[in-house]
Amino acid sequence: MAALFGRRMRRGAASTAVAAAAMAALSASGAPSAGNERPAAAASDRPAAGAPGSEDPSVSGDSPYYTELPPLKGPGRNDPPDETPATGSAESGIPATVLDAYRKAEASLAASNPRCRVPWELLAAIGKVESGHARGGRLDSNGTTPSPILGPVLNGVGFANISDTDGGAYDGDTLHDRAVGPMQFIPQTWESWGRDGNGDGRRDPNNIYDAALAAGSYLCAHDRDLTVERDLHQAILGYNRSQEYLRTVLRWYDHYREGAHEVPDGSQPSPPAPGGNTPSPDPVRPGRPGTPSPSPTTPGKPDKPGKPTEPGDGGSSKPTPPPTTPPPTTPPPTTPPPTTPAPATGLVDLGEGTLSAPAGERFADRPAVRAERAGQKPAAKAKVSFTVAGKTGTTFEDGTTTAVVTTGSDGVAKAPALLAGGTPGALTVKATLLDAPEPVSLALRGEVTAARADKLVRTDETELTCEAGATFEGRIALTATRGGQAAPGVAATATVLTGADPADGEKAAGEGPYFLTPGEEPAEERRTRELALTTDDKGRLVLPELHTDDTAGTFRLRVETTGGAVLVLELTVTEAG
């Protein structure tokens, strides 16, 4: 059947009637529900009270979606036998890369948000109604669509009115927003919920791995448990505020839970896009997907006997030749059933030494391992769990300490990027091969080094002139930053130097201004012209009071941080009045 489309605004009564009829048929079919009780079709298409997105734009901006429903099951269904391949019904097929993305998103969220329990079948249902599984799996080797999948312009004409929020960066439109990618995120929602699902360091709404993980993360918002019917319905309505949309997604969710199978990428016809948006040209077989083309006339079949044709009536006056027997044909070779590859039995560390990063910064390298089968052959589609351990406060970039990654065809699994905590020290990232016949794990070593700063700025207005034998007024305050951001926990030294010229040397002065270290000893014993300091949680340094002895002259105060930030201040000590 041809793909149908739905929209949230300017819908006539006929649409509601069709939806109600579809739900009535569903009830009669005995199809299972996604929760304890499925709400009946309502005349209004408004969202349920308290549904997420009732004030802010929904994930898709209420863009059009495919309203085609899976086939009803039960008595009365009489499909042609060739519409159901041996591996499952045509409607149950999901392109291989798309299916892999849904399953990887489920595994990742199971590790990072186990309470949510988002099933991949729900992601598949949403991916089906939003983009027909990325136009039937039209993706490159990285899982990215060759050309963007764009919804209609959200200019208020038939749809929501959403002015441009991304400068056209995602959707190419600088006046209004459009839903983008296989899971149809509007740009402003992608900015908040976009994820890096394939570990390439980018968040691309046109990539099915990124988009599927982002969709799952959004569905899990507000501490939801998607095995609870109310949470499930609110999550779907937050994605697209429509009761008809809710019913359509739940129908596909039930369908995929009953069984789905993998089909080659691009093997399914690419459906026309909703809302009049034309996708990139793709070969589309005429007629309903899964319906065979008309069979040619069987060779050699004789014409039906009848009265002979008369001359001049457009027929032939020649007698009908006897039927000929077609030559025997060789049946096509049968494809052997796929074999299950041997499980992975080993892990190899692909790192080049110890992972390292300064406190508060992102690690340049990501933990990586290769899963191997017997004979050191790479094991594809093996699941590897990465867990961060230690007292440094290091996590993965999303704030979690555990991530599950599925290996690619080369057997390689890369963990998400690591973000160093604020405490220097050693750490380990434990890689564990899941579902192996026997436990297999590796401990990848790492360390967090001292925090760094690249700039020091003075923030006080203390007068840097003082009489000999007195104390400078106020205290010198500085702020350390790195990359324009406050740099907390950065070690620094403050040194009083002789003379105003760098040529005078960098060695601490033996006379002139000095600090007092804490303690109960006499002040003479606590004098120092070199201090070790550390920035606070906002990157600030406040120096102790500066005192002077009886030596007048010009001096320098040099403050330097780990990372190379340096600030030199000139100190003037005048003769005592």
Residue, then its C-alpha position, 0 to 999 in steps of 0.5 A: m500500500a502507498a505510504l500515507f502522511g499525517r499532520r497535526m494542524r488543519r485536519g478535517a473530520a474525515s481524517t479523524a473518522v479514518a483513525a477511529a475506524a483503524m482503531a476499531a479494526l485493531s480492537a477487533s483483530g486482537a492485536p496486543s497493546a504496548g501497556n496495560e490498557r490502550p486508550a480508545a481513539a478520541a475525536s480530538d487530536r490534542p495531547a494528554a494533560g501533562a504531556p511533555g512538549s505541551e508548551d515547548p516545541s515537540v521533537s519534530g515540531d509536529s511535522p507530517y509523518y507516515t500514517e501507514l499501519p502494519p497489517l492486521k493479524g488474525p481471521g480474515r487476513n488473506d495475503p498472497p503467499d509471495e508477500t511473506p518471505a521466509t524470513g518474515s513479513a515484508e512489513s517486519g523488515i528493517p534495513a540492517t544499519v538502521l536496525d543496528a542503530y536502534r539496538k545500539a541505542e537501546a544498549s547504550l541507554a541500558a547502561s547509562n539510564p537503566r531505569c528508563r528501559v527503552p526498547w529498540e522496538l519503540l525506536a523502530a516504531i518512531g523511525k518507521v513513522e518519521s522517515g520510513h527507516a531513513r527512506g528504506g536504509r538509504l545510508d552511507s557506510n557510516g550510517t549517514t543519509p546521502s542527502p538530508i531528510l527534511g520536513p516541510v518549512l514550519n512557517g505556520v501554513g498547515f503546520a507549526n510556526i517556528s522561526d529559524t533557530d540555527g541560522g540554517a546550519y542543520d536545515g538550510d533555512t534561515l527563515h524557519d526551522r524544518a525537521v531534520g534527519p531519520m528521526q526528524f528533530i527540529p534544530q532547537t531540540w537537536e541542540s539540547w538532545g543531540r548525541d554522538g551515537n557512533g563515536d565519531g566525535r560529532r552530533d549529526p541529526n542526519n546520522i542514524y546512530d546519532a539520531a536513534l540515541a538522541a531519540g532514546s535519550y529524549l524518550c527517557a527524559h523526566d526520569r521515565d520508566l517506559t514499561v509504565e504505560r503513562d510514561l510510555h504515552q507521555a514520551i511518545l506525545g512529547y515527540n509529536r503532540s498528536q493522539e493519532y500519532l500516538r496510536t500509529v506509533l503504538r501499532w508499529y511498536d506492537h508489530y515489531r515486538e511480535g517479530a522483526h527481521e533484518v533486510p539489506d540496506g536500500s532493498q526496500p522501496s523509498p517512500p515519498a516524503p510527507g508534506g510534499n517534501t521530495p527525497s533524493p531520487d531513489p529507484v521505486r518499484p511501482g505498486r505496493p511494496g512487497t506486491p509482485s509485478p504482473s506475471p508474464t503469459t506462460p510461454g506456449k499456452p494455446d489460445k482458447p478455442g473459438k470461432p475462426t476469424e473472418p477476413g478483414d476483422g483485424g484477425s489472422s486468417k492463418p490457422t493457429p500453429p500448434p503449441t510449442t514446449p518451452p525448453p527446460t529451465t535450470p532452477p536458481p540456486t538455493t541460498p544456504p541459511p545464514t550461519t551464526p559466527a563463532p562468539a568472541t573469545g578475546l580482547v586486544d588493547l588498541g591504545e598506545g600507552t597510558l591515557s592521559a589528560p589534565a584535570g577538567e579536560r577531555f582526553a585526546d584519545r578514546p579507550a579502544v579494543r578489538a574483539e577476536r574469535a578463535g584464530q585472532k579473527p575480528a569478531a563483529k557485533a560483539k558487545v563490549s562494556f567499558t567502566v571507569a574506575g578510580k578516585t579522579g572523578t573521571t567520567f564519560e562525556d555524558g557524565t556516566t561511568t559505564a558504556v556498552v559498545t558494539t564492535g564493527s565489522d573490524g571487531v573494534a569497539k571505541a568507548p565514548a570520549l573521557l572527561a577528566g575529573g578534578t583530582p589528579g591521579a591514576l584511573t583504569v577503564k575496564a573493558t569487558l567482553l559481554d556474552a563470551p563463553e568465559p569472562v574476558s576483560l582488560a584494564l586500560r590504564g589512565e591518569v589525570t594530570a594537574a589542571r592547566a591554565d593559559k591566561l592570568v588576569r588581575t581582578d583587584e585594584t590594589e595600589l602596588t606602591c608602599e613605604a618601606g617597613a609597611t604593608f601594601e594596602g589590600r590583597i592582589a586577586l587574579t583569575a586563571t582561565r583555559g580556553g576562555q573558561a575558569a580553570p579551577g584546581v590549577a597550581a601556581t607560584a608567586t615569586v618576588l623578584t629583584g628589579a623591574d627589568p627581566a634582565d635582573g633575573e628570575k631568582a627570588a629576591g633576598e630583600g624587599p617585599y615578602f609574604l608571611t606563611p601561616g604559623e605561630e613562629p615569630a614573623e621573622e621566621r615566617r617571611t618568604r618571597e616564594l609561595a605555592l598556591t592553587t586556584d579555587d573552584k572558580g579559577r581565582l587566586v587571592l594572594p596573602e598580604l604583602h609586607t616590606d622590609d626597610t629596602a626601598g626600590t622597584f621589584r617584580l611579582r611574578v605569578e605562573t601557573t601549570g600550563g604556562a600562564v604568567l603575569v608579572l606585576e611591578l612593585t614599588v617600595t618608597e623610602a620611609g617618610 
